[in-house]
Amino acid sequence: MRPAERYFLRFVIGVTNIREKHIVCKNQEDERMKKRLMAAVLSTAMAATMLLTGSISVQAADAAAANDPAVELIFTSVSVSGDSHTEAMYEFADKVEELSGGSVTCKCYDNGSLFSSENEFDALLNGDADLAYISFPTIATQIPSYSMFASGYLFSSYEHMTSVLNGDIGLNKIRPQIEETLNIKPLSSFYLGSRVINTREKEINSYDDMNGLLLRMPNSEAWLFLGEALGANPTPLSFSELYTALQTGAVDAQDNPLPSIESAKFYEVTKYIAITNHVVDSIMPCINGDTWNSMTEAQQEAVTEAMEYARDVNDTARLDREAELIKFFEEKGLTVTYPDINEFKEKVQAKYMENEDMIKDWDMDLYNEIQAMADTTTAEE
């Protein structure tokens, strides 16, 4: 049987299995199973489409036939259960096992159950974890020029962000430097959402309302300066400790995308959300360089293709959910405000330009190239 025929047979079997699972899901009314099932349907449809267009990797689809050595990956994340990039971890694990013919398996640890947000980067660098989601501010602790990717209002929209980070600039300029410098390989850039301000007691209607606010930020220089640029008093704190800190008043506010506010249930301990969209946020699933180099070419292709599939699952879920969440939060009793974004953008960007130490390492040619793409993306929209 030819490779294409074998892959098509998997498609047919996959559809049959999905139908059987659907019956169980319907009887049990298991919402999580429904989400996983929908992703499986999407996966099967994508595989069939790629087969028909001839774009699917035969090596990835037939990795089992190559007798590749068994590889077990450890994927760690501090993201909470139900978050879309938590779900994407498990979708990746299922997909990479499928595409590698079972030679690559993946164990997933979410909710910071294996490594905390302070420790997971070192765990990835040291090889204690094989895969982890790494943010640009974390990368900036080792590659200072990358601090600009966490600066306020760098990206204008999701389309702008993903066209940069998953397009030519990301593939040919950003990812290679990370790989060469840190011995970790970014596999993609996932959408996290556009960050907003979420407060316990204070309603935010203008930039000046941010003054004196104890705003939780991740503990890195780039994140903490962003808090200052927003006019607040940035307070470093682990994500895993944030719910309790908001509940007890140890911090006044936090900034995250809307889906993260929902999945972490911050709406239970806050009263206001201000739609500032100050960062169109992303995160990179990265693999340890030694782990990557230990795999065969077919296994690497399976990992790459599975992660792109996971990105599509994540990004689609994020975009769809963002459109629904404003009403959800209002129904939960929160007040949603819409400050003047142009005022925020002007003042936040001015803070960066005034701080020579913060921007001295920026690659201004790259910065300008990204801004030019923003103009193009806006024109296309």
C-alpha positions as a LaTeX table, in Angstrom:
\begin{tabular}{lrrr}
\hline
Residue & $x$ (\AA) & $y$ (\AA) & $z$ (\AA) \\
\hline
Met1 & 0.00 & 0.00 & 0.00 \\
Arg2 & 1.39 & 3.42 & $-0.95$ \\
Pro3 & 1.95 & 6.09 & 1.78 \\
Ala4 & $-0.89$ & 8.25 & 0.46 \\
Glu5 & $-3.24$ & 5.26 & 0.58 \\
Arg6 & $-2.23$ & 4.45 & 4.13 \\
Tyr7 & $-2.86$ & 8.01 & 5.20 \\
Phe8 & $-6.27$ & 8.08 & 3.54 \\
Leu9 & $-7.13$ & 4.84 & 5.38 \\
Arg10 & $-6.26$ & 6.60 & 8.65 \\
Phe11 & $-8.62$ & 9.38 & 7.64 \\
Val12 & $-11.50$ & 6.92 & 7.17 \\
Ile13 & $-10.75$ & 5.17 & 10.47 \\
Gly14 & $-10.52$ & 8.58 & 12.19 \\
Val15 & $-13.98$ & 9.56 & 10.99 \\
Thr16 & $-15.40$ & 6.25 & 12.27 \\
Asn17 & $-13.76$ & 6.72 & 15.66 \\
Ile18 & $-15.02$ & 10.28 & 15.89 \\
Arg19 & $-18.60$ & 9.13 & 15.31 \\
Glu20 & $-18.26$ & 6.53 & 18.06 \\
Lys21 & $-16.82$ & 9.11 & 20.45 \\
His22 & $-19.60$ & 11.52 & 19.61 \\
Ile23 & $-22.19$ & 9.03 & 20.87 \\
Val24 & $-20.36$ & 8.69 & 24.19 \\
Cys25 & $-19.89$ & 12.43 & 24.45 \\
Lys26 & $-23.55$ & 13.10 & 23.83 \\
Asn27 & $-24.65$ & 10.59 & 26.45 \\
Gln28 & $-22.23$ & 11.81 & 29.09 \\
Glu29 & $-22.66$ & 15.49 & 28.25 \\
Asp30 & $-18.93$ & 15.93 & 28.79 \\
Glu31 & $-18.09$ & 19.47 & 27.68 \\
Arg32 & $-14.36$ & 18.88 & 27.62 \\
Met33 & $-14.82$ & 15.83 & 25.42 \\
Lys34 & $-16.94$ & 17.89 & 23.06 \\
Lys35 & $-14.13$ & 20.42 & 22.67 \\
Arg36 & $-11.55$ & 17.72 & 22.10 \\
Leu37 & $-13.91$ & 16.02 & 19.65 \\
Met38 & $-14.38$ & 19.20 & 17.64 \\
Ala39 & $-10.62$ & 19.60 & 17.43 \\
Ala40 & $-10.29$ & 15.99 & 16.28 \\
Val41 & $-12.83$ & 16.59 & 13.52 \\
Leu42 & $-10.88$ & 19.67 & 12.43 \\
Ser43 & $-7.65$ & 17.69 & 12.51 \\
Thr44 & $-9.07$ & 14.92 & 10.33 \\
Ala45 & $-10.52$ & 17.40 & 7.85 \\
Met46 & $-7.21$ & 19.26 & 7.64 \\
Ala47 & $-5.34$ & 16.02 & 7.05 \\
Ala48 & $-7.70$ & 15.02 & 4.24 \\
Thr49 & $-7.38$ & 18.44 & 2.62 \\
Met50 & $-3.59$ & 18.31 & 2.73 \\
Leu51 & $-3.66$ & 14.85 & 1.24 \\
Leu52 & $-5.78$ & 15.95 & $-1.69$ \\
Thr53 & $-3.57$ & 18.96 & $-2.40$ \\
Gly54 & $-0.42$ & 16.90 & $-2.12$ \\
Ser55 & 1.04 & 19.13 & 0.58 \\
Ile56 & 1.17 & 16.65 & 3.44 \\
Ser57 & 4.56 & 15.34 & 4.48 \\
Val58 & 4.87 & 11.67 & 3.57 \\
Gln59 & 7.73 & 11.32 & 6.03 \\
Ala60 & 5.60 & 12.64 & 8.89 \\
Ala61 & 2.62 & 10.46 & 7.97 \\
Asp62 & 4.74 & 7.31 & 7.68 \\
Ala63 & 7.26 & 7.85 & 10.48 \\
Ala64 & 6.38 & 4.47 & 11.94 \\
Ala65 & 7.63 & 2.72 & 8.81 \\
Ala66 & 11.10 & 4.18 & 9.35 \\
Asn67 & 11.56 & 2.36 & 12.69 \\
Asp68 & 12.40 & 5.61 & 14.44 \\
Pro69 & 13.59 & 5.36 & 18.05 \\
Ala70 & 10.97 & 6.04 & 20.72 \\
Val71 & 10.95 & 9.62 & 22.04 \\
Glu72 & 8.90 & 10.75 & 25.04 \\
Leu73 & 8.52 & 14.53 & 25.35 \\
Ile74 & 7.72 & 16.43 & 28.54 \\
Phe75 & 5.55 & 19.52 & 27.88 \\
Thr76 & 5.18 & 21.88 & 30.85 \\
Ser77 & 2.94 & 24.94 & 31.18 \\
Val78 & 1.60 & 27.22 & 33.90 \\
Ser79 & $-1.60$ & 27.74 & 31.89 \\
Val80 & $-4.77$ & 26.65 & 33.62 \\
Ser81 & $-7.14$ & 23.87 & 32.65 \\
Gly82 & $-9.65$ & 24.99 & 30.05 \\
Asp83 & $-7.42$ & 27.68 & 28.57 \\
Ser84 & $-7.03$ & 27.31 & 24.82 \\
His85 & $-3.27$ & 26.93 & 24.85 \\
Thr86 & $-3.63$ & 24.33 & 27.60 \\
Glu87 & $-6.01$ & 22.45 & 25.31 \\
Ala88 & $-3.53$ & 22.96 & 22.47 \\
Met89 & $-0.86$ & 21.09 & 24.48 \\
Tyr90 & $-3.02$ & 17.99 & 24.55 \\
Glu91 & $-4.01$ & 18.37 & 20.92 \\
Phe92 & $-0.32$ & 18.57 & 20.05 \\
Ala93 & 0.37 & 15.41 & 22.06 \\
Asp94 & $-2.35$ & 13.49 & 20.25 \\
Lys95 & $-1.34$ & 14.81 & 16.84 \\
Val96 & 2.40 & 14.21 & 17.15 \\
Glu97 & 1.81 & 10.63 & 18.22 \\
Glu98 & $-0.45$ & 10.15 & 15.21 \\
Leu99 & 1.91 & 11.76 & 12.70 \\
Ser100 & 4.98 & 9.96 & 14.03 \\
Gly101 & 3.29 & 6.59 & 13.92 \\
Gly102 & 3.63 & 6.36 & 17.69 \\
Ser103 & 7.40 & 6.92 & 17.84 \\
Val104 & 6.93 & 10.34 & 19.51 \\
Thr105 & 4.73 & 10.59 & 22.59 \\
Cys106 & 4.19 & 13.58 & 24.85 \\
Lys107 & 3.28 & 13.93 & 28.54 \\
Cys108 & 1.62 & 17.26 & 29.37 \\
Tyr109 & 1.72 & 19.07 & 32.72 \\
Asp110 & $-0.48$ & 22.16 & 33.05 \\
Asn111 & $-1.40$ & 24.47 & 35.94 \\
Gly112 & 2.27 & 24.78 & 36.87 \\
Ser113 & 2.10 & 21.26 & 38.27 \\
Leu114 & 5.64 & 20.43 & 37.18 \\
Phe115 & 7.42 & 23.80 & 37.05 \\
Ser116 & 6.30 & 27.26 & 38.19 \\
Ser117 & 6.43 & 30.31 & 35.92 \\
Glu118 & 9.73 & 31.28 & 37.56 \\
Asn119 & 11.30 & 27.87 & 36.91 \\
Glu120 & 9.96 & 26.60 & 33.60 \\
Phe121 & 12.36 & 28.62 & 31.41 \\
Asp122 & 15.39 & 27.23 & 33.22 \\
Ala123 & 13.84 & 23.78 & 33.05 \\
Leu124 & 13.58 & 24.10 & 29.27 \\
Leu125 & 17.13 & 25.42 & 28.93 \\
Asn126 & 18.51 & 22.63 & 31.13 \\
Gly127 & 16.54 & 19.90 & 29.42 \\
Asp128 & 14.48 & 19.04 & 32.50 \\
Ala129 & 11.51 & 19.83 & 30.26 \\
Asp130 & 11.46 & 19.26 & 26.52 \\
Leu131 & 8.71 & 21.73 & 25.62 \\
Ala132 & 7.37 & 24.89 & 27.22 \\
Tyr133 & 5.51 & 28.05 & 26.28 \\
Ile134 & 7.99 & 30.94 & 26.44 \\
Ser135 & 7.11 & 34.63 & 26.20 \\
Phe136 & 9.13 & 37.36 & 24.53 \\
Pro137 & 9.75 & 39.17 & 27.84 \\
Thr138 & 11.34 & 35.97 & 29.14 \\
Ile139 & 13.46 & 35.68 & 25.99 \\
Ala140 & 14.43 & 39.33 & 26.46 \\
Thr141 & 16.21 & 38.45 & 29.71 \\
Gln142 & 18.76 & 36.67 & 27.49 \\
Ile143 & 18.37 & 38.58 & 24.20 \\
Pro144 & 17.78 & 42.22 & 25.24 \\
Ser145 & 16.70 & 43.42 & 21.78 \\
Tyr146 & 13.62 & 41.21 & 22.04 \\
Ser147 & 12.19 & 43.37 & 24.79 \\
Met148 & 10.54 & 45.40 & 22.06 \\
Phe149 & 8.15 & 42.51 & 21.38 \\
Ala150 & 6.55 & 43.11 & 24.76 \\
Ser151 & 6.38 & 46.86 & 24.38 \\
Gly152 & 3.03 & 48.54 & 24.44 \\
Tyr153 & 1.14 & 48.82 & 21.16 \\
Leu154 & 3.81 & 47.19 & 18.95 \\
Phe155 & 1.19 & 45.13 & 17.09 \\
Ser156 & $-2.07$ & 46.63 & 15.91 \\
Ser157 & $-4.13$ & 43.43 & 15.54 \\
Tyr158 & $-4.06$ & 39.64 & 15.56 \\
Glu159 & $-3.54$ & 39.62 & 11.79 \\
His160 & $-0.55$ & 41.92 & 12.13 \\
Met161 & 0.97 & 39.88 & 14.94 \\
Thr162 & 0.69 & 36.46 & 13.32 \\
Ser163 & 1.80 & 37.68 & 9.88 \\
Val164 & 5.01 & 38.91 & 11.52 \\
Leu165 & 5.77 & 36.12 & 13.98 \\
Asn166 & 4.64 & 33.18 & 11.83 \\
Gly167 & 5.71 & 34.72 & 8.53 \\
Asp168 & 9.05 & 35.54 & 6.93 \\
Ile169 & 10.26 & 37.80 & 9.74 \\
Gly170 & 9.55 & 35.19 & 12.38 \\
Leu171 & 10.94 & 32.25 & 10.41 \\
Asn172 & 14.05 & 33.93 & 9.03 \\
Lys173 & 15.01 & 36.55 & 11.61 \\
Ile174 & 13.44 & 35.99 & 15.02 \\
Arg175 & 13.44 & 32.23 & 15.55 \\
Pro176 & 16.98 & 31.54 & 14.24 \\
Gln177 & 18.50 & 34.05 & 16.67 \\
Ile178 & 16.70 & 32.44 & 19.61 \\
Glu179 & 17.85 & 28.99 & 18.54 \\
Glu180 & 21.47 & 30.03 & 18.06 \\
Thr181 & 21.66 & 31.99 & 21.30 \\
Leu182 & 19.72 & 29.81 & 23.73 \\
Asn183 & 19.71 & 26.30 & 22.22 \\
Ile184 & 15.93 & 26.23 & 22.24 \\
Lys185 & 13.89 & 26.11 & 19.05 \\
Pro186 & 10.64 & 28.11 & 18.73 \\
Leu187 & 8.14 & 25.99 & 16.84 \\
Ser188 & 5.39 & 28.58 & 16.38 \\
Ser189 & 3.77 & 31.67 & 17.89 \\
Phe190 & 0.34 & 31.19 & 19.44 \\
Tyr191 & $-2.19$ & 33.98 & 19.99 \\
Leu192 & $-2.92$ & 34.68 & 23.65 \\
Gly193 & $-5.28$ & 37.57 & 23.08 \\
Ser194 & $-5.12$ & 41.31 & 23.50 \\
Arg195 & $-4.24$ & 42.34 & 27.03 \\
Val196 & $-6.65$ & 44.44 & 29.08 \\
Ile197 & $-6.65$ & 45.90 & 32.59 \\
Asn198 & $-8.66$ & 43.95 & 35.18 \\
Thr199 & $-9.15$ & 45.67 & 38.56 \\
Arg200 & $-10.56$ & 44.82 & 41.98 \\
Glu201 & $-12.12$ & 48.13 & 43.00 \\
Lys202 & $-11.09$ & 50.95 & 40.68 \\
Glu203 & $-12.81$ & 51.76 & 37.40 \\
Ile204 & $-10.38$ & 52.76 & 34.63 \\
Asn205 & $-11.66$ & 55.35 & 32.18 \\
Ser206 & $-8.44$ & 57.20 & 31.33 \\
Tyr207 & $-4.68$ & 56.85 & 31.47 \\
Asp208 & $-4.56$ & 58.99 & 34.62 \\
Asp209 & $-6.76$ & 56.47 & 36.43 \\
Met210 & $-3.82$ & 54.04 & 36.35 \\
Asn211 & $-1.79$ & 56.23 & 38.71 \\
Gly212 & $-0.74$ & 54.38 & 41.87 \\
Leu213 & $-2.46$ & 51.12 & 40.91 \\
Leu214 & $-0.67$ & 48.01 & 42.22 \\
Leu215 & $-0.60$ & 46.15 & 38.92 \\
Arg216 & 0.61 & 42.55 & 38.96 \\
Met217 & 3.19 & 41.86 & 36.26 \\
Pro218 & 5.43 & 38.88 & 35.48 \\
Asn219 & 8.84 & 39.21 & 37.07 \\
Ser220 & 11.02 & 40.41 & 34.21 \\
Glu221 & 12.43 & 43.83 & 33.36 \\
Ala222 & 10.42 & 44.13 & 30.14 \\
Trp223 & 7.10 & 43.32 & 31.82 \\
Leu224 & 7.77 & 45.56 & 34.80 \\
Phe225 & 8.61 & 48.51 & 32.56 \\
Leu226 & 5.40 & 47.96 & 30.63 \\
Gly227 & 3.56 & 48.33 & 33.94 \\
Glu228 & 5.33 & 51.63 & 34.52 \\
Ala229 & 4.59 & 52.79 & 30.97 \\
Leu230 & 0.91 & 52.10 & 31.64 \\
Gly231 & 1.12 & 54.56 & 34.54 \\
Ala232 & 0.79 & 51.96 & 37.29 \\
Asn233 & 2.96 & 50.65 & 40.12 \\
Pro234 & 4.07 & 47.23 & 38.76 \\
Thr235 & 4.21 & 44.39 & 41.28 \\
Pro236 & 6.01 & 41.15 & 40.31 \\
Leu237 & 4.06 & 38.01 & 41.15 \\
Ser238 & 3.74 & 34.44 & 39.90 \\
Phe239 & 0.64 & 33.69 & 37.85 \\
Ser240 & $-0.16$ & 30.76 & 40.13 \\
Glu241 & $-0.41$ & 33.16 & 43.09 \\
Leu242 & $-2.45$ & 35.82 & 41.31 \\
Tyr243 & $-5.99$ & 34.69 & 42.13 \\
Thr244 & $-5.27$ & 34.75 & 45.87 \\
Ala245 & $-3.45$ & 38.08 & 45.59 \\
Leu246 & $-6.48$ & 39.67 & 43.93 \\
Gln247 & $-8.80$ & 38.07 & 46.44 \\
Thr248 & $-6.87$ & 39.39 & 49.44 \\
Gly249 & $-5.96$ & 42.79 & 47.99 \\
Ala250 & $-2.22$ & 42.12 & 47.81 \\
Val251 & $-2.51$ & 43.63 & 44.32 \\
Asp252 & $-5.13$ & 45.99 & 42.88 \\
Ala253 & $-5.15$ & 44.78 & 39.31 \\
Gln254 & $-3.73$ & 42.45 & 36.71 \\
Asp255 & $-3.38$ & 42.55 & 32.94 \\
Asn256 & $-4.18$ & 39.56 & 30.76 \\
Pro257 & $-6.21$ & 38.72 & 27.67 \\
Leu258 & $-9.94$ & 38.15 & 28.16 \\
Pro259 & $-9.79$ & 34.34 & 27.77 \\
Ser260 & $-7.18$ & 34.11 & 30.52 \\
Ile261 & $-9.38$ & 36.17 & 32.84 \\
Glu262 & $-12.17$ & 33.69 & 32.22 \\
Ser263 & $-10.17$ & 30.47 & 32.51 \\
Ala264 & $-8.35$ & 31.61 & 35.67 \\
Lys265 & $-11.70$ & 32.83 & 37.09 \\
Phe266 & $-10.30$ & 36.27 & 37.95 \\
Tyr267 & $-13.82$ & 37.62 & 37.36 \\
Glu268 & $-14.73$ & 36.07 & 40.72 \\
Val269 & $-12.42$ & 38.45 & 42.61 \\
Thr270 & $-12.52$ & 41.62 & 40.45 \\
Lys271 & $-15.15$ & 44.18 & 39.46 \\
Tyr272 & $-13.87$ & 46.03 & 36.39 \\
Ile273 & $-12.29$ & 45.41 & 32.99 \\
Ala274 & $-10.83$ & 48.23 & 30.88 \\
Ile275 & $-10.40$ & 47.39 & 27.19 \\
Thr276 & $-6.97$ & 48.88 & 26.56 \\
Asn277 & $-5.55$ & 46.26 & 24.14 \\
His278 & $-2.08$ & 47.48 & 25.07 \\
Val279 & $-0.36$ & 44.27 & 23.96 \\
Val280 & $-1.53$ & 41.92 & 21.21 \\
Asp281 & $-0.06$ & 39.00 & 23.04 \\
Ser282 & 1.58 & 35.81 & 21.84 \\
Ile283 & 3.57 & 32.96 & 23.27 \\
Met284 & 6.02 & 30.58 & 21.65 \\
Pro285 & 6.00 & 26.82 & 22.18 \\
Cys286 & 9.72 & 26.03 & 22.25 \\
Ile287 & 11.61 & 22.75 & 22.28 \\
Asn288 & 14.97 & 22.11 & 23.90 \\
Gly289 & 17.70 & 22.11 & 21.24 \\
Asp290 & 19.30 & 18.84 & 22.36 \\
Thr291 & 15.91 & 17.14 & 22.34 \\
Trp292 & 15.25 & 18.46 & 18.85 \\
Asn293 & 18.61 & 17.27 & 17.55 \\
Ser294 & 18.11 & 13.81 & 19.05 \\
Met295 & 15.08 & 13.17 & 16.82 \\
Thr296 & 15.10 & 11.90 & 13.27 \\
Glu297 & 14.12 & 14.18 & 10.42 \\
Ala298 & 10.75 & 12.43 & 10.14 \\
Gln299 & 10.10 & 12.96 & 13.85 \\
Gln300 & 11.06 & 16.63 & 13.57 \\
Glu301 & 8.60 & 17.04 & 10.72 \\
Ala302 & 5.91 & 15.36 & 12.79 \\
Val303 & 6.60 & 17.72 & 15.71 \\
Thr304 & 6.56 & 20.78 & 13.46 \\
Glu305 & 3.34 & 19.81 & 11.71 \\
Ala306 & 1.62 & 18.85 & 14.96 \\
Met307 & 2.51 & 22.20 & 16.52 \\
Glu308 & 1.12 & 24.10 & 13.55 \\
Tyr309 & $-2.07$ & 22.12 & 13.93 \\
Ala310 & $-2.14$ & 23.03 & 17.63 \\
Arg311 & $-1.65$ & 26.70 & 16.73 \\
Asp312 & $-4.70$ & 26.63 & 14.47 \\
Val313 & $-6.76$ & 25.01 & 17.24 \\
Asn314 & $-5.56$ & 27.60 & 19.78 \\
Asp315 & $-5.90$ & 30.70 & 17.63 \\
Thr316 & $-9.34$ & 29.81 & 16.31 \\
Ala317 & $-10.62$ & 29.12 & 19.82 \\
Arg318 & $-9.11$ & 32.36 & 21.16 \\
Leu319 & $-10.59$ & 34.57 & 18.47 \\
Asp320 & $-14.02$ & 32.99 & 18.74 \\
Arg321 & $-14.05$ & 33.21 & 22.52 \\
Glu322 & $-12.91$ & 36.84 & 22.65 \\
Ala323 & $-15.99$ & 37.80 & 20.67 \\
Glu324 & $-18.22$ & 36.22 & 23.30 \\
Leu325 & $-16.55$ & 37.21 & 26.56 \\
Ile326 & $-17.60$ & 40.84 & 26.98 \\
Lys327 & $-21.20$ & 39.77 & 27.43 \\
Phe328 & $-20.10$ & 36.91 & 29.69 \\
Phe329 & $-18.23$ & 39.24 & 32.06 \\
Glu330 & $-21.08$ & 41.73 & 32.15 \\
Glu331 & $-23.45$ & 38.90 & 33.05 \\
Lys332 & $-21.08$ & 38.02 & 35.90 \\
Gly333 & $-21.51$ & 41.54 & 37.25 \\
Leu334 & $-18.32$ & 43.18 & 36.01 \\
Thr335 & $-18.31$ & 46.67 & 34.52 \\
Val336 & $-16.52$ & 46.88 & 31.16 \\
Thr337 & $-15.10$ & 50.28 & 30.18 \\
Tyr338 & $-13.52$ & 51.54 & 26.95 \\
Pro339 & $-10.81$ & 54.14 & 27.63 \\
Asp340 & $-9.40$ & 56.17 & 24.76 \\
Ile341 & $-6.85$ & 53.76 & 23.24 \\
Asn342 & $-5.18$ & 56.55 & 21.29 \\
Glu343 & $-4.47$ & 58.37 & 24.56 \\
Phe344 & $-3.01$ & 55.20 & 26.08 \\
Lys345 & $-0.95$ & 54.45 & 22.97 \\
Glu346 & 0.50 & 57.96 & 22.79 \\
Lys347 & 1.49 & 58.05 & 26.45 \\
Val348 & 2.75 & 54.48 & 26.65 \\
Gln349 & 4.92 & 54.82 & 23.53 \\
Ala350 & 6.24 & 58.13 & 24.81 \\
Lys351 & 7.40 & 56.40 & 28.01 \\
Tyr352 & 9.43 & 53.96 & 25.94 \\
Met353 & 10.99 & 56.62 & 23.74 \\
Glu354 & 11.91 & 58.69 & 26.80 \\
Asn355 & 13.74 & 55.75 & 28.39 \\
Glu356 & 16.98 & 55.34 & 26.46 \\
Asp357 & 18.04 & 52.38 & 28.58 \\
Met358 & 14.89 & 50.48 & 27.66 \\
Ile359 & 15.15 & 50.96 & 23.89 \\
Lys360 & 18.93 & 51.07 & 23.48 \\
Asp361 & 19.08 & 47.40 & 22.49 \\
Trp362 & 16.12 & 47.47 & 20.11 \\
Asp363 & 16.70 & 46.64 & 16.48 \\
Met364 & 15.11 & 49.78 & 15.07 \\
Asp365 & 15.32 & 48.52 & 11.50 \\
Leu366 & 13.29 & 45.48 & 12.51 \\
Tyr367 & 10.93 & 47.67 & 14.55 \\
Asn368 & 10.29 & 49.88 & 11.53 \\
Glu369 & 9.81 & 46.84 & 9.29 \\
Ile370 & 7.15 & 45.55 & 11.69 \\
Gln371 & 5.42 & 48.92 & 11.78 \\
Ala372 & 5.38 & 49.04 & 7.98 \\
Met373 & 3.63 & 45.68 & 8.01 \\
Ala374 & 1.05 & 47.12 & 10.40 \\
Asp375 & 0.18 & 49.73 & 7.81 \\
Thr376 & $-0.15$ & 47.04 & 5.15 \\
Thr377 & $-2.27$ & 44.80 & 7.37 \\
Thr378 & $-4.56$ & 47.68 & 8.30 \\
Ala379 & $-4.99$ & 48.59 & 4.64 \\
Glu380 & $-5.92$ & 44.99 & 3.78 \\
Glu381 & $-8.46$ & 44.82 & 6.60 \\
\hline
\end{tabular}
